[in-house]
Structure formats: structure tokens, C-alpha cells
């Protein structure tokens, strides 16, 4: 009986050591390559990978939008749902805002970051950035009515 317990403790100790080695190896690989995966779900379970990509975490403080009905009248068409890609590291970027403007508000979703800029004359500008690449997608200049 004692030899069984000793061998079970030794076996579990070996499993713990192997698990710690795998954990350290995974952390090192993940720090070098953000896309590293021990198990590639895309080849093992493609429907699970697609389901995981479709999950979007709501922003804190945002109300959930009501879903668009699946059926529409024949005169309207439903646009396909946009596909989302996980954010990838793009390094440090220098984003220049127009002279005299300052950032007063930011907002983001899974793909875009929106900066609201304002100046002393009351002119507002919106700058839209891609979260995945850091590239400037465009901007809007909002002027007060005359």
C-alpha cells in the first residue's frame, strides 16, 4: 500500500513539474509571438473558432443595442455582418493632432478608436483610427452653424 502512495505522489510531482515547464514555455512563446497557440482550434474545431471570433465584449457603460430583425421588407436588403479580427500589436505610433486642438473625448469599439478634438473657436474634429493597425482611417471636421 505504501509503495502505491509513494509512486502516486512521485507521478503527480512529475506531472506538476511538466506542467510548470509547459507554462513557462508557453509564456515565453506568447511574449515573442502574440499569435502563438498550443492548440490551433481552427484545424481541430473550425466552428468553435468561428464562434469565438463572433463574440464581441460590450464596452462598459454602453447600452446593448436592440438587434436588427432578421426579416425585412422586400424593398430593403440586409447587409452582411462585418467580420472582426483580433487586435494585433503595431508598436508605438506618433499621432499628430491639428495645431490648436486638444483631445476631449475618446470612444472605441472592437475595430475603431474615435478621438474627439476641439479648439478654442468651438470647432470639433473627429479622428477615426484602426485599432488593429493604428492607421488613421479618416476624420470629420464639425463647424458651428452660421
Buried (B, 14 or more C-beta within 10 A) or exposed (E): EEEEEEEEEEEEEEEEEEEEEEEEEEEEBEEEEEEEEEEEBEEEEEEEBEEEEEEEEEEEEEEEEEEEEEEEEEEEEEEEEEEBEEBEEEEEEEEEEEEEBEEEEEEEEBBEBBBBBBEEEEBBBBBBBBBBEBEBEEBEEEEEEE
